[in-house]
Amino acid sequence: MKPDMFKEPVTILVGIGFPAKVRSVMDAYRHLAEWPPSVRDSAHSIALNACRAALQGEIEVETARGMFAAFAERHDLLAPDLDAVVATRHSRDRDPHVR
């Protein structure tokens, strides 16, 4: 495994709601670097600086992942956890009291 890989990817929505897995610090950095300058904010700056620091070995990869995930959450980019949605749907389908 490459040293910049996340333990768990961060799944974000790109384009018109297409889920994409961000698996490494470099992937997160690229996404942040492509973020339109006109809508960059402090969350973007913090995440970008964290990714840069992780790539230089100054902070842990998982710290950068957390900053990127916080940025994605703040901008409503996090994709829903499909496993949780499917599990909820299955449990609801099995309960005769839920319509």
Secondary structure, DSSP 8 states (H G I E B T S, - for coil): --TTEEEEEEEEEETTTEEEEEEEHHHHHHHHHTS-GGG--HHHHHHHHHHHHHHTTSS-HHHHHHHHHHHHHHTT-B---HHHHHHHHHHHHH-TT--
